[in-house]
Amino acid sequence: MPCTSEFRLPIEDKKKILSSDGSRVFGMLESSITAFWLPQNIWYAAADKAIAAIYAIHPTPETLAADLVKICYICI
């Protein structure tokens, strides 16, 4: 999934996010994707932006994305 330019961060900023509390950041992004609490009319846009942010920041976004797909599959 390609990243949009608005999510391109300098390497220093990525390191700051990952070193401070990356798990919290990724937890919030995951919550936006798997959120059943979001109204359906805004879920798609929120999930799209969260996925773009994960691919821009996470060191192994494919691994996280695969885990999210598994979570979503189990919930169906």
TORVO-52967 format. One line per 10 residues: their letters; for each residue x, y, z of C-alpha. Coordinates in steps of 0.02 Angstrom, whole numbers, always signed. Example, Ala and Ser with C-alpha at 12.3 -4.5 7.8 and 13.67 -1.06 7.14 Angstrom:
<pts>
as = +615:-225:+390  +684:-53:+357
</pts>
This chain:
<pts>
mpctsefrlp = +0:+0:+0  +83:+162:-52  +106:+302:+74  +43:+474:+39  +166:+617:+51  +79:+684:+206  +140:+532:+303  +321:+537:+249  +422:+573:+403  +607:+607:+421
iedkkkilss = +704:+460:+491  +737:+557:+652  +550:+578:+683  +517:+394:+651  +651:+350:+777  +573:+466:+906  +402:+386:+885  +472:+210:+896  +584:+247:+1044  +458:+346:+1147
dgsrvfgmle = +307:+232:+1153  +282:+156:+982  +170:+18:+1046  +45:+146:+1109  +45:+237:+942  +22:+76:+845  -112:+19:+967  -213:+176:+931  -189:+154:+744  -242:-29:+756
ssitafwlpq = -395:+24:+854  -444:+141:+713  -435:-1:+589  -525:-133:+692  -644:-6:+770  -822:-62:+781  -857:+94:+883  -830:+213:+736  -983:+260:+633  -983:+164:+471
niwyaaadka = -985:+322:+365  -814:+378:+431  -732:+210:+465  -660:+188:+290  -571:+357:+289  -505:+331:+466  -442:+156:+425  -362:+217:+264  -264:+353:+355  -214:+233:+494
iaaiyaihpt = -149:+105:+369  -50:+241:+278  +25:+298:+444  +73:+119:+491  +160:+94:+324  +251:+260:+345  +311:+232:+524  +316:+46:+570  +481:-44:+538  +390:-200:+474
petlaadlvk = +217:-140:+419  +176:-302:+327  +189:-400:+488  +73:-282:+580  -47:-280:+433  -54:-470:+430  -95:-473:+615  -234:-346:+588  -309:-451:+449  -310:-601:+565
icyici = -397:-499:+701  -527:-436:+579  -555:-610:+508  -586:-682:+682  -715:-546:+717  -820:-590:+564
</pts>
